[in-house]
């Protein structure tokens, strides 16, 4: 295994990890911002007010993006396993 192959696999793994976390993180960011804005406008400062809507929104995001996320990770893993002979043999 050369250093170029190792760096390529590492970059691909980080790209896939970023793609996998994006729907969840963006959902939490948007809902968190909206709840914070609502709390600041109404002066309601309750910690549970931001937690419950975020969890519901993240669950909904997982329902909608879950199949895509599964396809992406299975494709990455399959491609990685298919490259094992060339990595081990140095070709």
C-alpha positions, 0 to 999 in steps of 0.5 A: 500500500502506497502513501497515495493510496492511503491518502486517497482512501482517507479523503474518500472516507472523510468525504463520505462521513461529511455526506452522512452527517450533513442532513442531521447536522443541517437539520439540527442547525436550522431547527436550533436557530429557529427555536433560539430566535423564537425564544429570544423574541418571546423571552421564553428560556426553557431548555427543553423547548429546544431539545424536543423539536430538534429530536423530532426534526432529526428523526424526520430527517433520518426517515427521509435521508436514511435510504440515501445514507445507507446506499452511500455507505454501502457503495463506499464499503463495496468499492473499498472491499473490491480494491483490497486485492490491488491494495494488498498486492501493490498494484 
